[in-house]
Amino acid sequence: MTKSRAGFRTAALLAVAALGLAACSSTGGAADNSNEGSSGGQVANTPKFKVALITHGSAGDTFWDIVRKGAEAAAAKDNVDLQYSNNDNASQQAILIQNAVDAKVDAIAVTMPNASSLTDALGNAKAAGIPVVGLNAGFNDWQQQGLLGYFGQDETIAGTAAGQRLAAEGAKKTLCVIQTQGQVQLEDRCKGVAQGVGTTGAVETIYVNGTDAPSVQSTITAKLQQDDSIDHVITLGAPIALIAVQSLQEAGSQAKLATFDTNAELVSAIQDKSVEWAVDQQPYLQGYEAVDSLWLYKTNGNTIGGGQATLTGPAFIDATNIEAVSQYAKAGTR
């Protein structure tokens, strides 16, 4: 790790506790470059651009509903025709990118859990003069892939912060549950958890099939029944955490449960204390800023981030702030 990189990580870790819960966004242009919309908001008076948002979201994962809602809000403000598509298979995601290039969209926003599989399609976008930004997954790869910017969190920083919190809570053996094998950002989270826990405890990784809820529940249940030394479980997505709640009950385990990411049901689970806390990366903000940044670039050449990733997390959601967050979760923005 270079000295500047180490400093960046240190500064970001120190900022975790101070990161505000309110999602901030760019204004998207001067007042004299907009019209009053039917909802009372400002709508850009610029040519309608066609933007493709392409994610690795799995069917039924409500996390991506929040990302998409943020993107749609920015699109409505910016007079953007937003075209959303998703596939959790890397080769299929590459095809979606190529389809967008062939359709001559004006810009692309993309997640990159398996960046190497997307290189050719992203190269074709660049050759066609289509600007591309990354979001959510691909923190370590977006610059190498030649993207304009990135909106998300450093998963190693987020994992380390979570691990440090587990260590402070006295975790001796933590089970880290990965729902999709081979996705770099998920692997980085569990590695970060292990780094954060350090020598005060042990972290074991288990893989489950995140698209098969009964299988997820039975796999976690079996592991908890097999190893009663597990005193903490951390999952990497809200739907998996909600399944893990059932696994803990079925196994009769007293282990405490935490997770990365939220949805409305997960917020309720923190309220009823079946989940201790969640690491929040502000997915609404990721979708919003990805689309808004492309509008800014297309209309006046501005780029966000100054050559660095724009971090949207991590922050913790727990009993101390859950009531404030719950109102936004009900609106589908947290």
N, C-alpha and C positions, 0 to 999 in steps of 0.2 A: 504494500500500500504506500503510495506517495505521501509526502508530508502534507501537501494541500488536500489530498483525499482524506487523510486521517483527520485533519482539522475540520473539514466539512462534516464528517461523521460525528465528531465530538460536539460541534456546534449544534447539529441537528438533534443529537441525543439530549443535550441540555435544554433544547427548545420543546421537548415532548410535553413536559409538565405545564408549560406556559401556552401551548397552542390553544387558541380560542375555539369554542364550539360553534360559533356562528360562521357559516360559509360566506366568504366574501367573493366578489366577482368584479371583472372589469366592466366599465361602463359601455364599452363597445362603440364609442364615437362621440363627437360633439353634438350638442343639442340642435344646432342648425342643420344637421345632416339626418334628421329623423322626422317622422310623422306620428301623430297621436293614433294609437291602435284602438280597436273596438273595446278592449278590456281596460283602457285607460293608461296602458304602458306606452313607452316610446318604441316605435317600430322603425327600423332603418329604411331610409329612402335611397336605397342602393339597388343595383341590379340583383335579381334573384340568382343566387349561386346554388349549385347542386353539390351537396356534401354527403359522402358515404361514410357512415360509422359502422365499422366492422369489428366485432368482438369475438372472444372465445367463450362467450356465455353458454352455459348448458341449459337445456330445456327445463323450465320449472325453477330455476335459481332466481329468486326474487331480488337478489343483489343487483342484477342487471336491469331490472325495472327502474331502480333508482338512478343508475348511470344514464339510462335512456331518457328518463324524465328531465334530468338536468340538460342533456343535449337538446331535447325538444324545446325547453324554455329558451335556450340561447338561439335556436333556429327561428323561433317565433319572433324574437326581438330583432334578429339580424336579417329577416327576410330571406332565410335559407330554406331550400328544399332538402330536408334531411331524409336520407335513405338508409335504414337500419337493416343489418343482416348479421347473423352469428352462426358459428359452428365451433364446437370444442375440439374438433379434429384439425390438426395443424395443416395437413395437406388440403383439406376442404376450405380452411380459412384462406389459404393462398389462392385458391380458385375464386373465392369471393372478391379478393383484392383485384385479381386479374379481370374479373367481370366488371368491376367498377372502372378500371382503366379502359377497357374496351367500350364501356358506355360513355366515355369521355366526361366523367364527373369533373367538377371544378377543384375538388379537394377531398382528401381522405383522412379520417381519424381511425387509428387501429390499435388494438391491444396485441402484445407480442410475447405470449408465454413460451413460444418455441421460435425465436427469431430466425434461426438458421433456415427453417422451412419456408420462411416468407421472403428470403433475400431476392430471389429472382423476380417475384411479383412486385416487390417494392422497387427494385431496380427499373422495372418497366414503367412504373408510375413516375419515377424521376425522369426517365428518358422522354416520357410524354409531357413533361413540364407540369405535372400535378403535384402540388405541395401536400406533404403528409406530416401529421403529428402523431405522437404516441400517447397512450394513456393506460393507466392501471397496471399493465404488465409489460416489461421490457426496459426497466430502469437501467440495466447494465448494457443494453444493446442499441438504444435509440440513436445515439450519436454515430456509432459505427454504421448503422443502416442509413445514415444521411437524412434523418428526420429533422424538421424545423424546431420541434420542441417536445416536451414530455410533461404530462400531468399525472401525478400519482405519488406514491411513497417509496422510499428506499426500504425494501422488504427486510434487509439485514438489520437496519436501524430499528424498524418496527418490531422484528423478532427479538432483538437484543433488549429493547425496552420491556417487552412482555416477559422475557426471561428474568430480567432484574426484578420485576414486580413479583413474579413467582418465588424467587429466592427470598425476597423481603417478607413474603407471606409464609415462609418456612417449608416450601415444597422440597421433598426429598426424592420423590420419583414422579416425573411428569410424563404422561403419554401424549405425544403430538400426532394428531390424526391428519393425514394428507388424503384428500378426496380424489385427486387426479395425479397419477404417477407421471413424472417426466416434465411437469410444468415448473420452470425454473423459479418463478416467484414463490411458489408454494414450498419448494425445497429450501429456498433462502429463508423463509419464515422459520421453519423448524431448526435450521442451522443457527439462526440468530437467537432463538429461544435457548438453545444449548449454550451458546456463548454467554448469554445474559445470566443464566443460572450458574454457570461457571463450576467451581469445585464444590459448591454447597449442596449440590444434588445431581441427580441423573435424569437424562431426557431420552426416552425411547420413541422412535418413529414407527407408526403403523400406517399401512396403506389400505384404503377402502375404495369401493366403487361408488363414487358420489352420485351416479345416476340411478342407483338401485337402493332405495331407502331400506327395505327389509334386510338386505345384505349388509348395509352399513351398521344397522342396529345389532344384528347378530354377531358381526365381527368385533365390534367394540365390547359387547356384552361378554363374549367368550374371553377376550383378553383380560377384562376386569375380573372375571371369575378365576382365570388362570393365575393372575398375579395380584394378590391383595395388598402388595406393598405400594401400588400406585395410589398416590394421595391427591394428584391433580391431573386433570385432562384438559388439553387445549386443542380446540378445533380451528380450522382455517376458513370457515364460512358459516354464516348464520343457519342455513338449513341443516348442516351437519351437526351444529351445536344442539339444535332442537331435537334431533334424533338421539344424540348422546344423552340428553336428559332422560329419555326412555331407557337407554342402555344402563345408566347408573341405577335407576330404579329396579330394573329387571335383575341386575347382578347383585343388588343389595349392597352396593359400594357406597362408602362415605367420602369418596374422592370429590374434590371441588372442581367445578367446571368453569372454564373461561373460553373465549373465542376471539377470532379476528372477524370483523365486519358485522353488520347489523341488518335487520329489517324490522318491520313493525312488530312481528310476533316475538322476535328476539328481545326487543325493548321491553315487552311485557314480561319476558322470562327474567330479565334483570330486576324488574320491579317486584316479581314474586320470589326472587332470590334463588331460583333454580339454576340461574347462570350468575356467576359472581361479577364479571365485567367483560367488556369487549374492547378491542383495539379498533378505532374508527379511522378510516382513510378518506372519509367524505366523498363517496362515489358520485353524489349529485354534482359536486363541484368539479370532479374529473370530467364528466360528460359536458357540463356547461362550458368550462374553460377550453376544452378541446375544440368545440365548435366555434366558440367566440374568437379564439385565437386565429383560426383559419379565416374567419370573416375579416378580422383586423388585417391580416396579411394580404388578403385579396383586395381589400379596399384601399389600403394606404401603405402596405409594405412593412408594417410593424410586426415585430416578433416579441413574444413573452418569454422571460427567463434569462435573457442575456447570455445564451449559450449553456445555461445550466438547467437542470430539471426543476420544475415548479412543484414543490412538495405540498401535498394536500393532507398529509398525516405524518406520523400517527398521533392520536390523542386517545385517552381512555374515557369510556363511558361506564359509570358504575353508580352505586347508590347515592353518591354525592351530587350527581348532576342529571340523573335519569329522568326526573320530572320535567326539567327544562327541555330535554331531548325528545320526550314522548310526544309533545305537540307537533314537532316536525316529522316524527315517524308516522303519525296519523295522516299527515299530508303527503306522505310518500317521498319525502326529501331527505330522510336520514335512515 
